[in-house]
Amino acid sequence: MKRLLSILILSALALGARAQGNIPLLDKVQGHRVTFRYTYSLSRKGAPFTPVTEGEVTVEDNAFVLQGLGMEVVSDGTTRWTLDREAGEAMVEKVEQEDIFTNPALFIGSYKNYLDRIQVNSSGSDSLDVTLTLDAETKARFVLKDIVFLPREGKSDFSLDEKSLSGYLITDLR
């Protein structure tokens, strides 16, 4: 599930670069904090239904906060906390620098590797609708809305004081 959410962000950022034409979204992302709402759906030939996920994302440099599927993922680029606040559970992991599928911000430098699998359905000044072909039978559709570029604020919003998780069942994988 976490991997699907991360693929959503990574793909959405990559797709925006193509949709923007002469001003690639990813180049603009590098100097800003970016927020957007998303809808993600996955379709597979022969599958009886298409699961849909909705949420919100904030990205700055190699740090991000993702909220969706009742989960919250917070990463300062070094450590990643995955929280299920309703269940009172948290997982803490070291961020692997080469792992672009669990840290969407790392994808910015290599987004062009995915352009051959992207179809832009529509794009606007603050929205984007794209389809990414994952394999011969699987496609992911990403609809981004309310894309906002903000001034950089630093990484203080992208870390978590683990003391605030008292009472949580914490799995520490660092």
N, C-alpha and C positions, 0 to 999 in steps of 0.2 A: 504494500500500500504506500509506504513512504517512498519507494522507488518510483511509483507512478506519479506521485505528487511532484517529485523532483524532476522527472522527465517533462512534466507539464511546464514547469518554469523554464527549464532549459530550452525546450522547444519553442516556447512562446517568445523568449528573448531572441532566439535565432530567427524565427519567422518575422519578427518585427524588423529585423535588419533588412530583409529582402523587400518588405512592403514599403519601406520608407524611401526607396530609390536612391537619390543622390545624397541623402542625409541618413546614413544607417543608424537605426535605433541603438544598436549596441555601442557604436562610437559615442553617442550621446549619453548612454547609461554610465560610461566610465567616469564622467564628471559630475554625476548627480546621484541623488537618492531617488529611486523610482518606486511608485506604488501602482497597483492595479488589482481589479477584481477579475476572476477567471471562472470559466466553465470548461470542464474537460470531459470529453466522452471518448470511449474506446469501442471500436466496432471490429468484429471479427467475422469473416465469412462463415455462415452456418450457425452462428451464435444466436440463441433465442432472444437476447435483449442487449441493450447498450447501456452499460453503467455510466452514470453522470456524477461528477464531483464538482463542487463549487467552493470558492474560497477567496482569500485575499493574500497578496504578497507585497513585501517591501524589500528592496535590494539596495545595497550600497557597497561598492568595492567587492570584496569577497565575503561579505556578510549578508544575511537575510533572515527574515521572519516570514513564515508561511502558516496560514491558518486555513484548515479545510478538513472535512471528514471528522469533525470533532477533535482534531489533533492540532497541536501547535508545535512547529519546529523552529527553534531559534539557533542561529549559528553566528559566531563572531569570526569565522574563518579558520579557527583553530579547534574549537570545541563545538559540538552540536548537541543540543538538548531536544528530545522529542517528548512532548508532554501530552498525556491524556488527563486533563484536569478533572473530568467527571469520574474517572476510575481511580484517580489519585496515583497514577503511575508515571514514571519518567525513565527515559533511557538516555545515558550520557555516553557520547562517543568522541574519539579523536577524529578530526577531519583529515582525511587522506587527500593530499594535494592533487593527486592524479585522478581522483574520483569525481568526475564531472556530473555523475548521475545523482549524487547526494548533496552537491553544493552547486546550486544554479549559477552563482556568481563566477565560478571558475570557467564556466562555459563561454563567457564573453570573448575570450581570446581565440576560441576555435569554432565559432558558430558557422563559419563558411563550410565546414566539413559536412553539414547537414542540408545545405541548400538544394542538392539534387533530389531530395525526398520531400520537398515542401511544395504545397499548392496554396497560394494565397486566394482565399474565397472573397474577402473584402477587407479594406483597410480605410481608416479615417484618421483624423487628427488625434483622437483619444481612444480608438478602438481598433481591434484587429481580429479577424476570423480566418484561421488557417487549418489545413489538414496536413499531417505528417504521416508518411507511409513508414511503418515500423518494419514490416516484412510483407511477403506476397499476400497474406491473408488478413493483416491487421493494420488498421489506421486509427490515428488519434486526432481528434478535432479539438482545437483550442480557440475559445472566444475570450478575448481580453477586452475589458471595458474600463472606462475611467482611468486610463493611463495618465499618470501625473509625474512630471519631472520636478523635483524639489532640490533646494540647495543641500549640499552635504552637511551632515550634522555630527559625524563621527560614529564610533562603534558602540557607544554606551547603550543604545537601544537594542543591541544585538548580542547581549550576554545575559546570563541569568545567575543570580545569587542563589547558589544551591541551598543555602540556609533557609530560603523562602519555601523550600519543598519539604519542610518537616511534616511528617505524617504520610508522605508519599512512599510508595514502594519504588526504590531507585535501583535500576540495573546500570552499573558503571562498567562500560566496556573499554575504557581507556587503558 
